[in-house]
Amino acid sequence: MGLQASFTDKLALGEAKRGENKRRVIVTGGSGKLGRSTVRYLADEGWEVISVDTRRPPGISEDGKSGLGGAYRLVEIDLEDMGAVLETFLTTDMAYSGIDAVVHLAAIPSPGQTNSSRQFRTNTMSTYNVLEACRKLKIKNIVLASSETLIGIPFDPHQPESLPITEEHERKPESAYSLSKLVGETLAEQYARWDPEAKIISLRFSNVMLPEEYKTFESWQDDPMKRYWNCWGYIDARDGGQAVSKSLDSKTKGHHQYLIAAEDTCMRQSNDELVKKAFPGVKYNATSGPNDTLLSIEKAKKEIGFKPAYKWQDQL
């Protein structure tokens, strides 16, 4: 698909000057569930955001001003086209030039949405193209959307090694989607090795939820087995945006992975009850709180300052 520059109501974006001291970030997949919240969060944090996607998100006007605070621009692009990726990261019809950071969220998510070979090819090639374009253009601040799934989720028929799960858990992809995320992390490891000054952070997001989806949580409360497959984890999309922002602001170098989940599980039942029923043979180190997440976010809290602000029960 060809590139398309968007325009304001008064002048072409190429005629507009970058705001003083305003950092510029490209967000791929900015029209998706996590992408929309990330674009909004980064714009609120003072970033000039360029969303790269194949479609315009709902509720966003042609000039990008409606719905995202006026800091949004859309460039339509096929991320499997390396030439288009390079051009987009450089400039688009003089709409902008100079990128400070890249957030790569675009992917065909979850199994079953297309055939496995297309899903794997699209996800891996887009990640390669993004990382290679960043290397060529010396963009050193990069955040990738990885996934909880590469540690073996869904845990059926397999079981977690121990609970809570940490980043040290063995990576055991069970689908083309999770395998593509493993390849993405492997690529990130090597690109960070090639450039010791680069920072590439892979965020292993749990199941992303929008506020309007919390009402569905009630339907799970009578049967914990409905959501045991990912240890009852979730992440509010707005907190996902926060995790991206914290990662961009991190001063570290190299490649780092973080589990990103809400502070709590999606269940009212205590962890003791849940684990006893769903994972009776798994080593369980009791959490401090009865409903604390079983996808440990301690590393993200300590190293990038991630602090989830939203719990599902508070949003009902």
Secondary structure, DSSP 8 states (H G I E B T S, - for coil): ------B-SSSBGGGS---TT--EEEEETTTSHHHHHHHHHHHHTT-EEEEEESS--TT--TTS-SSSTT-EEEEE--TT-HHHHHHHHHBSTTS-B--SEEEE-----STTSS-HHHHHHHHHHHHHHHHHHHHHHT--EEEEEEEGGGGT-S-SS---SEESB-TTS-----SHHHHHHHHHHHHHHHHHHH-TT-EEEEEEE--EE-GGGGGGGGGGTT-GGGSGGGTT--EEHHHHHHHHHHHHH----EEEEEEE--SB-S-SS-HHHHHHHH-TTSEE---SSTTB-SB--HHHHHHH-------GGGG-
